[in-house]
Amino acid sequence: MSVKAFKLVSAVEREMLMGDKNYINIECIECCGKNLYIGTNDCFIYHFLLDEKISTAGKITFAATKQLHKYLGLKKPVSELKAASALTRLLVLCDNTITLVNMMNLEPVPTGARIKGAVTFTLNENPVSGDPFCVEVCIISVKRRTIQVYMVFEDRVQIVKEVFTPEQPCAVAIDGYYLCLALTTQYIILNYNTGVSQDLFPYCSDEKRPIVKRIGRQEFLLAGPGGLGMFATVDGISQRAPVHWSENVIGAALCFPYVVALDDEFITVHSMLDQQQKQTLPFKEGHILQDFEGKVIVATNKGVYILVPLPLEKQIQDLLASHRVEEALVLAKGARRNIPKEKFQVMYQRILQQAGFIQFAQLQFLEAKELFR
């Protein structure tokens, strides 16, 4: 049974990005606050400001205003963008080189600091250095079976560690000293400080795209065998039951309490609280799904869309209205971490009361009595 957890809202229409130039495709996106950056296949970066508007009826729309665009001077696609807002820098991966550019004017830093030989990269959201004026960057190197960790400052970069892996890595996420890696045939956790590694489970990267995503402190989400979304901690154990995806998931994102997944036809929404699929949204030709500070963004080659979550209280009321008491209570308990304590207690008591009346009307007196208590 479905829940309306998200609404799909257009953010950047194709005309704003490419006009009548059909050959332009979106390769990657980054969102930091109201700043949306788009990298294209013809080596341009576009910077938009996103404004969220709420109508009197409560309908949310987004207005994107183009700030500027910048040609990087190569005949290669911009393959990844990551914002380091503390440094007002945008890290741009193009032609196996990470360049630092200013977030506002998209000009490269005067020192020309860059990291060469990167296949892909990620930022450490749980950094170990403790220096607020640096970001930790982990790259899969063009050197075979090699991961490198860098410290990136405003105008310089410094290599910290080079780690060799048992097989060729093809995807990486990082938390503190822990690397979660998709290798050719399996996923592993590797502590780059101690060198200790732990096998998670087998996976064939030749058959489908691996997904490795940090979802919280010392916890990752992985695309497992048999279409399962698997959770793993840095200790190599799973503290949550897996979610059932389709076999060909392209990307995954987290918007608590939901895990959102994208395949070639649909966006699916599963609850982390009871692992059930709650919503399916048709979405053709999607190839990017990412979450940025709680904002879930999807993109096709030509347009960018935002998945706007409906307020949790509204979702709970909808469940109660359809007499799905158990699901409503699970969601209400899960909402605790998103709502201030006093407000949560008032809301939760009201929900228990409503749920009690629903059970009472269905002649489930014992259950109703427990809820009223």
C-alpha positions in Angstrom: 0.0 0.0 0.0 1.3 3.4 -0.9 2.0 6.6 1.1 2.5 10.0 -0.6 5.9 10.7 0.9 7.4 12.9 -1.9 6.3 15.1 -4.7 8.4 15.6 -7.9 8.9 19.2 -8.7 10.8 20.6 -11.8 13.8 22.8 -10.9 15.7 23.5 -14.1 14.0 23.1 -17.4 16.0 22.1 -20.5 15.6 25.5 -22.2 17.4 27.3 -19.3 20.4 25.1 -19.7 20.7 24.3 -23.4 18.2 26.4 -25.4 18.0 24.7 -28.7 21.4 22.9 -28.5 20.2 19.3 -28.3 23.7 17.9 -28.0 24.2 19.2 -24.5 23.7 16.7 -21.7 23.8 17.0 -17.9 26.7 14.8 -16.6 26.7 15.7 -12.8 25.1 18.1 -10.3 26.0 19.6 -6.9 23.8 21.5 -4.6 25.0 23.6 -1.6 22.3 25.7 0.1 20.6 27.7 -2.7 23.5 27.1 -5.1 23.0 24.5 -7.8 25.9 23.6 -10.0 25.5 21.5 -13.2 28.4 20.0 -15.2 27.8 19.1 -18.9 29.2 16.9 -21.5 30.6 19.9 -23.5 32.9 20.9 -20.6 30.8 23.7 -19.1 29.8 24.4 -15.5 26.5 26.2 -14.9 25.6 28.0 -11.6 22.0 28.6 -10.7 20.3 30.0 -7.6 17.4 28.0 -6.4 14.5 29.8 -4.8 11.8 27.7 -3.0 8.3 29.3 -3.2 5.3 28.1 -1.2 1.8 29.2 -2.4 -1.0 30.0 0.0 -2.4 26.5 -0.8 0.9 25.0 0.4 2.2 24.0 -3.1 6.0 24.2 -3.4 7.7 25.3 -6.6 11.3 26.2 -7.5 12.5 29.1 -9.5 16.1 28.7 -10.8 18.0 31.9 -11.8 21.1 31.4 -13.9 24.1 33.2 -12.4 26.8 32.3 -14.9 28.4 29.5 -16.9 32.0 28.7 -17.5 33.9 26.7 -20.1 36.7 24.7 -18.7 38.6 24.6 -22.0 38.7 20.9 -22.7 36.8 18.7 -25.1 35.8 16.4 -22.2 32.7 16.1 -20.0 32.7 17.5 -16.5 32.2 14.2 -14.6 31.9 15.2 -11.0 31.3 18.4 -8.9 31.6 18.7 -5.1 31.2 21.9 -3.0 33.5 22.7 -0.1 31.5 25.6 1.3 33.9 26.3 4.2 36.5 27.1 1.6 34.1 28.7 -0.9 35.6 26.2 -3.4 34.0 23.8 -5.9 36.0 20.7 -6.7 35.6 19.8 -10.4 36.7 16.5 -11.9 37.3 16.7 -15.7 39.7 14.5 -17.7 41.0 12.7 -14.6 42.0 16.0 -13.0 40.4 17.7 -9.9 40.6 21.4 -10.2 39.7 23.9 -7.5 37.5 26.8 -8.6 35.8 29.7 -6.7 32.2 28.8 -5.9 30.9 32.3 -6.9 32.8 33.2 -10.0 33.9 29.7 -11.1 37.5 31.0 -11.7 40.3 28.5 -10.9 42.4 29.3 -7.8 45.4 31.5 -8.7 47.9 28.9 -7.4 46.6 26.3 -9.9 46.3 23.7 -7.2 44.9 20.4 -8.6 44.9 16.7 -8.1 45.9 14.6 -11.1 45.1 11.0 -11.9 41.6 10.7 -10.3 39.0 8.4 -11.8 36.3 9.4 -9.2 36.4 11.1 -5.8 34.3 11.7 -2.6 34.6 14.1 0.4 34.9 12.9 4.0 31.9 14.2 5.8 33.3 12.9 9.1 36.9 14.3 8.7 39.7 13.2 10.9 42.0 16.3 10.7 39.8 18.6 12.8 40.9 21.6 10.7 37.8 23.6 9.7 39.7 25.2 6.8 40.5 22.0 4.9 38.4 19.2 3.4 39.5 15.6 3.1 39.2 14.1 -0.3 39.4 10.4 -1.2 40.1 9.5 -4.8 40.2 6.3 -6.8 43.5 6.7 -8.6 44.2 6.0 -12.3 47.1 3.8 -10.9 45.8 0.3 -10.7 44.3 -0.9 -7.3 45.1 2.4 -5.6 43.2 4.8 -3.4 44.6 8.2 -2.3 43.5 10.5 0.5 44.2 14.2 0.2 43.8 17.3 2.4 42.5 20.2 0.2 43.0 23.7 1.5 41.8 27.0 -0.1 44.6 27.2 -2.6 46.7 24.0 -2.2 46.4 20.2 -1.9 48.4 17.7 0.1 48.5 13.9 -0.2 48.0 12.2 3.2 47.9 8.5 2.3 48.1 6.1 -0.5 46.4 2.7 0.0 46.6 -0.4 -2.2 43.5 -2.6 -2.6 43.3 -6.4 -3.2 41.3 -5.8 -6.5 40.5 -2.8 -8.7 38.1 -0.4 -6.8 35.2 1.1 -8.8 33.3 3.0 -6.2 34.2 4.5 -2.8 32.5 6.2 0.2 34.5 7.4 3.3 33.7 8.0 7.0 36.5 9.0 9.3 39.4 6.5 8.6 37.0 4.0 7.1 36.7 3.4 3.4 33.7 1.4 2.0 34.8 0.1 -1.3 33.2 -1.7 -4.2 35.9 -3.8 -5.8 35.6 -6.0 -8.9 34.0 -8.9 -7.2 33.1 -7.8 -3.6 32.4 -4.9 -1.2 34.9 -4.3 1.6 35.5 -2.0 4.6 39.1 -0.8 4.9 40.6 1.3 7.7 43.2 3.3 5.9 44.9 4.3 9.1 45.5 0.7 10.4 45.3 -1.1 7.0 42.8 -3.6 8.5 40.1 -4.7 6.0 36.9 -6.6 6.3 35.0 -8.4 3.5 31.3 -7.5 3.4 29.6 -9.6 0.6 30.3 -10.6 -3.0 29.2 -8.4 -5.9 29.9 -8.5 -9.6 30.7 -5.0 -10.9 30.8 -6.3 -14.5 27.1 -7.1 -14.4 25.8 -3.9 -12.9 26.7 -0.6 -11.3 27.8 -0.8 -7.7 26.3 1.7 -5.2 28.3 2.8 -2.1 26.8 5.6 -0.1 27.6 6.9 3.4 24.3 7.4 5.1 25.4 8.4 8.6 28.2 8.1 11.1 30.0 4.8 10.5 27.2 3.4 8.3 26.9 2.8 4.5 24.2 1.8 2.1 25.2 -0.6 -0.7 23.5 -2.2 -3.8 23.7 -5.9 -2.9 23.0 -9.1 -4.9 19.5 -10.0 -5.8 18.3 -6.3 -5.9 18.8 -5.7 -2.2 19.7 -2.4 -0.7 22.0 -3.5 2.2 23.1 -1.5 5.2 26.6 -2.0 6.6 28.5 -0.5 9.6 32.3 0.0 9.7 32.4 -3.2 11.8 31.0 -5.1 8.8 27.6 -5.9 10.4 24.1 -4.8 9.4 21.9 -3.2 12.1 18.9 -2.8 9.8 17.1 -5.2 7.5 17.7 -4.7 3.8 15.2 -3.1 1.4 14.1 -4.8 -1.8 15.0 -2.8 -4.9 14.7 -3.7 -8.5 17.7 -5.5 -10.1 18.9 -2.4 -12.1 19.2 0.4 -9.5 21.2 3.3 -10.8 21.4 5.5 -7.7 20.2 5.8 -4.1 19.7 8.6 -1.6 18.6 8.9 2.0 15.9 11.3 3.3 15.1 10.0 6.8 13.1 7.8 7.3 13.2 6.9 3.6 15.6 5.4 1.2 15.0 6.6 -2.3 16.2 4.6 -5.3 16.3 5.3 -9.1 16.2 2.7 -11.9 15.6 3.2 -15.6 11.8 3.6 -15.2 10.9 4.5 -11.6 11.8 6.3 -8.4 11.0 4.0 -5.5 10.7 5.0 -1.9 11.2 2.5 1.0 10.9 3.1 4.7 14.0 2.4 6.8 11.6 1.8 9.7 9.7 -1.2 8.4 11.6 -1.8 5.0 8.3 -1.6 3.1 8.0 0.1 -0.3 5.8 3.2 0.3 5.8 5.0 -3.0 6.6 4.6 -6.7 7.0 7.6 -9.0 7.3 7.0 -12.8 10.5 8.7 -14.0 12.0 7.8 -17.4 15.6 8.5 -18.5 16.8 9.4 -15.1 20.6 8.9 -14.6 21.4 10.9 -11.4 19.9 10.6 -7.9 21.6 12.4 -5.0 20.8 13.9 -1.7 22.3 17.2 -0.6 21.8 18.3 3.0 18.4 16.6 3.0 17.4 17.8 -0.4 16.9 14.9 -2.9 17.6 15.8 -6.5 17.1 13.7 -9.7 18.2 14.5 -13.2 17.8 13.3 -16.7 20.2 14.3 -19.5 18.1 17.4 -20.0 16.5 18.5 -16.8 16.8 18.7 -13.0 14.0 17.9 -10.5 13.6 18.0 -6.8 11.8 15.4 -4.7 10.0 17.5 -2.1 9.1 15.5 1.1 5.5 15.9 2.4 5.5 16.9 6.1 5.7 13.8 8.3 2.6 14.9 10.3 0.6 15.0 7.0 1.9 11.5 6.1 0.9 10.1 9.5 -2.6 11.7 9.3 -3.0 10.1 5.8 -2.1 6.7 7.2 -4.6 7.1 10.1 -7.3 8.2 7.6 -6.8 4.9 5.8 -6.8 3.0 9.1 -3.2 1.9 8.8 -2.6 2.3 12.5 0.6 0.2 12.8 2.4 2.0 9.9 1.3 5.4 11.3 2.7 4.6 14.8 6.0 3.3 13.3 6.4 6.5 11.2 5.4 8.6 14.3 8.1 7.0 16.4 10.6 7.3 13.6 9.8 11.1 13.3 11.2 11.6 16.8 14.7 12.5 15.5 13.3 15.2 13.1 11.0 17.0 15.5 11.8 19.0 18.7 11.1 17.0 21.9 8.2 19.0 23.3 6.5 19.3 20.0 7.0 15.6 19.4 5.4 14.6 22.7 2.3 16.6 22.1 2.0 15.3 18.5 2.7 11.7 19.6 0.0 11.7 22.3 -2.5 13.1 19.8 -1.6 10.3 17.3 -1.9 7.6 20.0 -5.3 9.0 20.9 -6.5 9.0 17.2 -5.1 5.5 16.7 -6.9 4.3 19.9 -10.3 5.6 18.6 -9.7 3.8 15.2 -8.9 0.5 17.0 -12.0 1.1 19.3 -14.3 1.6 16.3 -12.9 -1.7 14.8 -13.9 -3.4 18.1 -10.2 -4.1 18.9 -10.7 -3.1 22.5 -7.5 -4.5 24.0 -5.3 -2.7 21.4 -7.4 0.5 21.9 -7.0 0.3 25.7 -3.2 0.1 25.4 -3.1 3.1 23.1 -5.4 5.1 25.4 -3.1 4.3 28.3 
